[in-house]
Amino acid sequence: MTGEKGMDGQTAAGSPAPMRRGYSTGACAAAAAKGAALLLITGEAPHSVELYLPAGFHHRFELTGCERQGDISATCATIKDAGDDPDATHGAWIEATVSWLDHSSVEIDGGRGVGRVTKPGLPVAVGEAAINPVPRRMILEAVSEVLEEHGAARGLRVVISVPEGEAIARKTLNPRLGILGGISILGTRGVVTPFSTEAYQASIVQAISVAAATRNGQLVLTTGGSSEKHAQAMFNELPEEAFIQMGEYVGFSLGHAKAYGFQKVTLVGMAGKYSKVAQGAMLIHSKNAPVDFGFLAAVAAEAGADKRLVQEVAEANTASQVVDLMTEAGHLDFFEQLCRHACIQCLKQVNGGMTVEMVLITMKGRLLGRAEIRG
């Protein structure tokens, strides 16, 4: 029994059980399309189909909801399994309906619950269903394989639907990106790595791409929903697309902002997280970058704090405590200095070539400090 997984999610030997990978919406859509094509051509409903995934291996997908409308069309579905990844589309019913065409090509479109692209900057043209290039290729290959195997002389129209897609999309960035009416069919490898950074970083790049397409020269990066809400109130002249929740990925987001040609990047958030940026950290999760209270004490001294206050900052337990100490002492220059240090580190990260602005706020949105440096 050594190494066997127990009820608590650990192996019998006591080490954590490996996280279970899942499969992308694109892979699920291709599997459903392959099943529907088989059903239409053979008249037999397949229980499962096998796909070769871009990740480099085969996987068998279970199918459900198979129906054939005479010799005209057929439908199959699969239920998305995101594995142990906290994915908004986990458990979604992903369905494909195929119908005959008078010519030999394969057409792919989105139906109910698959969004439509309304803004430029995405890998899919405006007006088309939000089915990304790799999933389109997977669907095309899966259906073409069936047509070829059975010697079909005609082509097929494939419509991918996600019945609950519109509701699921409200939990995603799709409305912000101008993808309306449902989810996107995504995936570059066919698999979903549990708790990976790939999906989140991909969403950041996609959001930056959409913002760049608006030709607005300024990007506003925040660490989450609360700071974004305050940033939007502060910079209400900017379009919605200019605001991006980057989470902990400061360096990653700055690099892509520069690559997309933004002239100015403004970071808005709270002193705790951005004090880490000021000390040079570009990945600001607590486990990667703890707050350096010695650094904060040095900044307090720069701002003119006396020795007693500097010592209190050095011995503080939380960044919030430092904010309170400096605010109560009236040393608001501390926050401006912190902003300047953060701007310098951001410019160092991207080798200059843009203007970086740092805005520090409280949880309630009150301005603490602000600085802007052109690199």
Secondary structure, DSSP 8 states (H G I E B T S, - for coil): -TT-B-TTSBBTTSSB-----EE-HHHHHHHHHHHHHHHHHHS---SEEEEE-TTSSEEEEE-EEEEEETTTEEEEEEE---TTS--TTTT-EEEEEEEE-SSSSEEEEE-TEE-EE-SSSSSS-TTSBSB-HHHHHHHHHHHHHHHHHTT--S-EEEEEE-TTHHHHHTTSSHHHHTEESEE-B--SSSEE-TT-SHHHHHHHHHHHHHHHHTT-SEEEEESSHHHHHHHHHHTTTS-GGGEEE-TTBHHHHHHHHHHTT-SEEEEEEEHHHHHHHHTT-SB--TTT----HHHHHHHHHHTT--HHHHHHHHT-SSHHHHHHHHHHTT-THHHHHHHHHHHHHHHHHHTSSSEEEEEEE-TT--EEEEEEEE-
